[in-house]
């Protein structure tokens, strides 16, 4: 990717930034639709979303740790194959 004064997101191979921006835009659009349909529920979601995110944060950290352990075990099992090839 070449930087020429502006960030060209379309040239990225994984398109992660483009996908993230579409995902955030979709969430915002759905929230505005919910705000029009049922504004008390939309405001409750807006209020409780950070609290729910904080409650679920330890599980996300635990998931990273478990993924690392499984990656290490996989590397141990694949080590003989890598040495022989």
N, C-alpha and C positions, 0 to 999 in steps of 0.2 A: 504494500500500500504506500502510495506516494502522498506526502503532505504538501499541498499547494496553496495554503492559506485557509482552507476550510477542510473539515474532516469528511472524507468521502466514505460513508458507511456502507454503501452498496458494494464496494470492492472487497469487503471482508469475506473470507472463505466460510466462516461459521455463521455469519449474519446474526450473532447473539445480540448486538446492540439494536438492530432493527427489530428483532423478535421482542426484545424487552420493551421497546417503545410502543409497539403495537399492543402488547399485553397490558401495559399501563393505560393506554388510551381506551382499550376495551373495558377495563375495570372502571374507569372514570365514566364512560358512557353508560354502563349498566347502573352505576350508582346514581347518575342523574335521572335515569328512567325510574329507578326505585324512589327517588326523591319526589318525582311528579306523582307516582302512583300511591305511595304510602310514606309520607314525609316523617312520621315518628319513628318508623323502622329504619329509615335511612339515617336519621340523626343518631339513633341508638348504635347502629353499625359504625358510624363515624366516631362515636365516643368509645366504644368497647374494642375496636380493632387493635389499638396499641396495647391494651391490657392482654388480649388474647395472644398477640404476637410475643409479648414478654413471657407468658405462661408456656408457650410452645418452644421458646428458644433453647432450653436445656435439651429437649428431644432432638433438635437439629444438631446441636453440638455432639450429642451422643451418637447420632447417625454418622457424623464425620469420623468419630473415633472408631466405630464398628467397621466402617468402610476401610479405614486404614489398616485395621487388624486383618480383615479379610484379604486385602491386597498383599500384606506381608506373608500370610499363609499361602496365598496363590504363588507368590514369587518363590517361596521355599520349595513348593512342589514342582514348579517349572524349572528350577535351577539345574537338575540333572539333564533335562532335555536341552537346555541352552549350552551346557558344557559339552554334550555329545554332538551337537550340530555345528 
